């Protein structure tokens, strides 16, 4: 069973667990973790030899080994060492290695795993993490990031409500722009997977489940399958996204 705590629960105890998970947008998650560490635990996240952060699109086996080396190093200036791992995915081959990190806590390290979705995590990994409610994350200053024109442009491309309201031709034009940015490494695999995930959520919110039409039911099934394909090793996002642009009903 997934264990969930609020920020208040976390604040009231001195590191009650060795591994936490924040599921949500990366920037907000990093800001939330930093604020908790600095405000509630007086643990500096800058100029601190006992703070380490790694950011990945897909966390591979070699990355898990790098994290293991950092976990094994004892803290220098604090009682504990804090490791923040922000990743969109953990490769299946790497999940078993990552699981060992959680199964064998060393007593001097605390790990924060940040992901946009936990849907592809093994149940054994989930059972060893404590999840912190996103609704309870402390509010952090992200104005400078939000004002960045590239971020704003990316967010507009992945805006689900306008995508669902558009016709097939308009959707395909947007998909073309998304794929061009993906090719230029301006958006990541995680961005595309999150878009598919949010597409399913948005469609469900727009329809009455009791009066759901056959085409909507089919679309939701296709989105679920597309999400599985997208999370695979080498997905064809062009095929996946263009098919969704046609099969998902306009709402």
Rosetta blueprint (number, residue, H / E / L):
1 X L
2 X L
3 X E
4 X E
5 X E
6 X L
7 X H
8 X H
9 X H
10 X H
11 X H
12 X H
13 X L
14 X L
15 X L
16 X L
17 X L
18 X L
19 X E
20 X E
21 X E
22 X E
23 X E
24 X L
25 X L
26 X H
27 X H
28 X H
29 X H
30 X H
31 X H
32 X H
33 X H
34 X H
35 X H
36 X H
37 X H
38 X H
39 X H
40 X H
41 X L
42 X L
43 X L
44 X L
45 X L
46 X L
47 X L
48 X L
49 X L
50 X L
51 X E
52 X E
53 X E
54 X E
55 X E
56 X E
57 X E
58 X E
59 X E
60 X L
61 X H
62 X H
63 X H
64 X H
65 X H
66 X H
67 X H
68 X H
69 X H
70 X H
71 X H
72 X H
73 X L
74 X L
75 X L
76 X L
77 X L
78 X L
79 X L
80 X L
81 X E
82 X E
83 X E
84 X E
85 X E
86 X E
87 X E
88 X E
89 X E
90 X E
91 X L
92 X H
93 X H
94 X H
95 X H
96 X H
97 X H
98 X H
99 X H
100 X H
101 X H
102 X H
103 X H
104 X L
105 X L
106 X L
107 X L
108 X L
109 X E
110 X E
111 X E
112 X E
113 X E
114 X E
115 X E
116 X L
117 X L
118 X L
119 X L
120 X L
121 X L
122 X L
123 X H
124 X H
125 X H
126 X H
127 X L
128 X L
129 X L
130 X E
131 X E
132 X E
133 X L
134 X H
135 X H
136 X H
137 X L
138 X L
139 X L
140 X L
141 X L
142 X L
143 X H
144 X H
145 X H
146 X H
147 X L
148 X L
149 X H
150 X H
151 X H
152 X H
153 X H
154 X H
155 X H
156 X H
157 X H
158 X L
159 X L
160 X H
161 X H
162 X H
163 X H
164 X H
165 X H
166 X L
167 X L
168 X H
169 X H
170 X H
171 X H
172 X H
173 X H
174 X H
175 X H
176 X H
177 X H
178 X H
179 X H
180 X H
181 X H
182 X H
183 X H
184 X L
185 X L
186 X L
187 X L
188 X L
189 X H
190 X H
191 X H
192 X H
193 X H
194 X H
195 X H
196 X H
197 X H
198 X H
199 X H
200 X H
201 X H
202 X H
203 X H
204 X H
205 X H
206 X H
207 X L
208 X L
209 X H
210 X H
211 X H
212 X L
213 X L
214 X H
215 X H
216 X H
217 X H
218 X H
219 X H
220 X H
221 X H
222 X H
223 X H
224 X H
225 X H
226 X H
227 X H
228 X H
229 X H
230 X H
231 X L
232 X L
233 X L
234 X L
235 X L
236 X L
237 X H
238 X H
239 X H
240 X H
241 X H
242 X H
243 X H
244 X H
245 X H
246 X H
247 X H
248 X L
249 X L
250 X L
251 X L
